[in-house]
Each structure stands twice: as C-alpha cells, then as structure tokens.
Amino acid sequence: MLEKPGILFVILVLLLVFYLVIRWGAGKKKDISKSYQMSNYLSGIRILIIILTIVALILWFFL
C-alpha cells in the first residue's frame, strides 16, 4: 500500500490529469479566449479542482 505522501501525490496527479484532459478537449487557446462561455467553463473547472484539492488535503491530514 501507499504511504501518506504517496496517496497525496496520486491524488494531485489525478486532479492535474483531470484538468489537462478537460483543457485539451476544450479546444485551441485562440478559440477559448474568443468564447466567453468556454472561458467561464474552464474557470469553473479550475475552481472545482481547487475545491477538490482542498478537500483531499483536509482528508489527507486526518488519515
């Protein structure tokens, strides 16, 4: 089994991969900057990932 630092590392890598896949699926950077809805969507995704990271850190500290 993984120790505490390993668990934290896996969680953070999964969150990073989650963001990168969504960002890659959103399209080119030029298209995103022109589209207000797409930039709103990606900022919402960033906020979601930050919240998930905070929750993961809190849970990790209490393991």
Contacts in CASP RR format, 6 or more apart in sequence:
PFRMAT RR
TARGET T0000
AUTHOR 0000-0000-0000
METHOD contacts of the structure
MODEL  1
MLEKPGILFVILVLLLVFYLVIRWGAGKKKDISKSYQMSNYLSGIRILII
ILTIVALILWFFL
2 10 0 8 1.000
4 60 0 8 1.000
4 63 0 8 1.000
7 60 0 8 1.000
7 63 0 8 1.000
8 56 0 8 1.000
8 57 0 8 1.000
8 60 0 8 1.000
11 53 0 8 1.000
11 56 0 8 1.000
11 60 0 8 1.000
12 53 0 8 1.000
12 56 0 8 1.000
15 49 0 8 1.000
15 52 0 8 1.000
15 53 0 8 1.000
15 56 0 8 1.000
18 49 0 8 1.000
19 45 0 8 1.000
19 46 0 8 1.000
19 49 0 8 1.000
22 42 0 8 1.000
22 45 0 8 1.000
23 42 0 8 1.000
23 45 0 8 1.000
26 32 0 8 1.000
26 38 0 8 1.000
26 41 0 8 1.000
26 42 0 8 1.000
31 38 0 8 1.000
32 38 0 8 1.000
32 39 0 8 1.000
32 42 0 8 1.000
33 39 0 8 1.000
END
